[in-house]
Amino acid sequence: MANNVAIKTQGLTKQYGQTLAVTNLDLEIEAGQFYGLLGPNGAGKSTTIHMLTTMTVATSGDAWIAGQKISDDPVAIRRSVGLVFQDSALDRTMSIDENLQFAAAMYNLSPDEANKRIDELLSVFGLQDKRKRKLVSLSGGQRRAVDIARGVLHKPKVLFLDEPTIGLDLPNRRAIWRFVEQLRRDEGMTVFLTTHYLEEAAACDHVDFFQQGQLQRGGKPQELTQQLAAYILEVNTPNPENVTAQLTPIFGAPIREDQDLSFKISADDVDFHQLQQTLGDSISSMQWRKPNLNDIYLWMFCSPEQGQTA
């Protein structure tokens, strides 16, 4: 395997009884890449991470981390990866320092190495003055920052982030991503992200989509949104059938959710103000905007061609 490949899988599959959680997963992620695996809860994202970090054994297929087959030496693999779980692995009755010192001991860091690394990370997260504070007294965003610090204490080659900002408000979510970007920039680690907050993956180098345990190939976020459409037109109307009949010949069939219609607009010269006047009282509201990753997912899996609604 090439030296610049951080993660590789071939036919990786996990089956629970009659249920296929992950099916024949083939991945190749370059070293230093920020990779996003996107999809709804229950799609198989966490199961994929659990296999790659040796927390669960694959039913079939193979995987490699930094050139090493994970089934050959699971203990070595655990030393080379960091993992931030959906649910915190920290003890809230202990202080930040106690939690991180405990994790450092598990990674066989010497006391001097541990203190130096803890100082570095708490500086990144702005938590130096809270080192002796118990986690129970911290905000949700601060506790999540300590979770990430725990995951990168040993300077892993690959950091797995499994829904790292779930349950956090927007300011804390943004702060977490600033921290992750600084860690990537300073330490060059590969980051493997799973999330159903698709807008968070806009900074990824590459994203793929997961649906019912199967990989749907994606690409670079910016390229995907550019390829989807020039604009997304969103219309709220008390007469969705009439508006759909009026606009489908022009823009194609929409995604419909109750009285909300979403159209892909390929042309970049549509006069939306004139269109709004033409529709008049048949609509309650109308807006147009550039596509994002949420639109990519919706049009991949909920488009009229898929026979589904949003």
N, C-alpha and C positions, 0 to 999 in steps of 0.2 A: 504494500500500500504506500502511496506517495507520502512524503514527509509533511506536506502541507495539508493533509486531511486530518481533521480533529475527530470527526465522528463518521463512521460508516456502518451501514446495516445492509444485510442481504436476506430478503425473505423473512424478516423478523415477524413472528406471529405469537400471539398470546390468546389461548382459549380457556375459558372457564366453563366446564361442562359442555353444553351445546352452544354456548355463546362465544363468538369470536370478538374479542375486545380490540385486537389489532391484527390486521391481515396483510401478510406478505409486504412488509414495509421495507422499501429500498431508499436509503438516504446516503448522501455524501456531502458533508459540511466542512468547508475549509477552515484551517486554523485561523483564529482571530476574527472569525465572522460573527456577526450578530444575526442569529437565525430565529425565526418565529414560526411556531406550529400553532395554527389558529383554528378555532372551532368551538362549538357549543359544549356545555357540560355533558359528560357521558360519551364524548366522541372517541375517547381512547388516548387522549393526550397524556394524562397522568400515568396510565399504564405503560406508555412508551418510555417515559422518564424512569419509571420504576425498573424496567428491564435494562435500560442503559446504565443505570447506577447500581445494578446487581441487587436491588431490593426484592426483585422477583425474577424467577427463571423463565426464559422464553420457552414456549411450547415447541417451537422450531425456528430455524434460521440462525444467523450469526450476526454479531456486532463487534466493532472495534472502537476503542477510545485511544487516541494518540498512537495508533499503530499496534496497540495491544488487544488481543482478542479477550473479550470480557469473561468468557467462560474458563480461560486458562488460569487466571489469577485474580479472582474477585476482590481480594484484599488490596492488591496493588491498584486496581481500578478505583476503589473507594478513596485511596490516598490522592489520586490524580484528579478527582472531580470534587466540586462543591455543589451543594444542593440546598435550595431554599424551598421548603414545603408550602403547600397551600395553608396548612395549619402550623402555627409556630411550634418549634422544637425547644423553646426556651422555658425555663422554670421561672414563673412570675414571682415566686417568693424569694428568689435570689437576686443579687445585684447584677448590673451589667458586667462588672469585673468578674464576679464569681461564675457567671454563665460562660463568659469567654475564656476564662482560665481553665474551666472544666473541659471545654471544647479543645483548647490548645493541648491539654494533657492527652486527650484522645488521639491527637495527631502527632504526639511525641515531640512537641516543641519544647525546647529548654525554657526555663523561667525567663532568662534574658531575651530569648527570641520571642516568647509569648508577650512579654511586656512591651517590647519594641513594636511588634505588629499590632497589638491592641491600641497603643498610642497612635499609630499611623491611621488606623481605621476610624477610631473615634474622632480624630481630627477631620477626616473626610466627611463624617456624618454630623459634625458639630456637637458631639456629645462628651467632650473631654471633661466638662465640669459636672457631668452626671454619672461618672464612672462608678461611684459607690451607691448610686440610687437603685432601689429595688425596681424590677420591671413593672410591678403592679402600679407604681406611681407615674409611669410614663404614658404618653399619648400613644394611640395606635400606630401613627407614623413612626414615632421614635422606636417602638418595639420592633416594627418591621425593619428598620434600619439596623438594629442589633441582630436580627435574624440574618440579614445579608452579610453583616460583618462576620458572624459565626461561619457562614458558608464559604467565605474567602480567606479565613485566617491563615490557612496553610498554602496560600497562593496556588490554587488549583489551575490546571491547564484548561479545564472546561467547567463553566458554572451553569448549572441547571436552575432555572427560575420557573417554578410551577405555580402559575396564577399569583405572582408575588404581591400584587396590590389589591387583592380581593378584600372587600370590606372597608377600604380606605376612601376618604373624601378626595376631591380633585386636587387641592393643594398638596396633600401628602403624597398622592400618586405621582405628581410632577416632581416633587422633591426626591422620591425614590429613584426615578429615572435619571435625574441629574447625578445622583450618587453612582448608579450603575455605569453611566457613560464615563464618568471620571475614572472609575476602576478599569474599564475597558481601555481607556486612553493611556492610563499610567502603567498597566500591567499586561496588556495585550492578550488577555484571556478570551477564549471562545465563549460566547453566551448563547445558550439554548433556552428560548422563552416559550412557554405555553400561556395563552391568555384567551379569554373570550371578550376582553375589552379591546376590540380590534384596532381602535384608534391609537392604542399604545404601541402597536407594532409598526407604525409608519417610519420609525427610525431604523428598522431592521434592514440588513443588507439583502436578505431574501426571506420570503415567507411562503409557506405551503399551507394548505387547508386540510383539515381532518373531518371526515364525515362518516359516522358509523364504523370506525376502525379502519377506514381506507383513506389513503393519501390522495389528495387532489393537487396536482402540480400547480404551483403559483409562479413567483418570480420576484423581481424587485418592486417594492410597493409603488414607487412613482411611475414605473413603466406600466404596471397593471392598471392603475387608475387612468392613465393617459389612453390606454388601449380600450378601456371600457366605454368611455363617452367623453364628449366635450363638457357636457353639463348633465346634471340630474334635475329634472323638473318635478316638483312636489305640489300636488293639488289636493285641497280638501273641498269636497263638494257634497251637497245633499242629493245630487243626481249622478252617482258614479257611472251608471250604465250609459247615460246620455253623453257625458263627457268622454268616456272611454270610446264610444262610437265615433265621436267627433275628432278625437286626437290620434286614435290608433292608425288611421291611414297615413298620417303625417309622420308620427314618431315610432310606430310599432306598439305592440301590446304592453300595457303597464303591469307593474306589480301592484296588487290591490290589497288593502287591509281596511275593511269596513268602508268608511267614506274617504279614505286617503288613497291617492293614486300616485305612483312614482314612475316617471318615464325616463328612458335614456335618450339624450339628445346628441346625435353624432355631429351635426353641423355646428360651427362656432359663430354663425352669423344670424341666429334666430332673433327676431325682434320680440322679446318677451313682453315688453310693455304693450305692444300692439296686440299680442296674443291675449294678454290679460283683459284688454278692452273688448276683444272679440268674444271672450267667454262670458264676460259681464256678470250678471246676477246668477248664472248657473254654477258659480264657484263661491265658496266662503273665503278661501285664502289661496295664495299661490306664491311659491318661491323657487328660485333656481340657484344652483351652487355647483362647485366643482366636485367630482366624485371622490370618495374616500374608500378605505378598506372595508368598511361596513357595506358599502354598495357592491364591492367585488363579491363579498360573501353572499349577499342577498340575490344578486343576479346569477351567481353560480348555482345556488341551491333552491331559490324560491322564485325563479323567473317563470313567466308563463310557459316557456318551453319545458320546464321541469314539471309542469302540471301542479304547482303548489302556489300557495299564497304566503305572504310574509307572516 
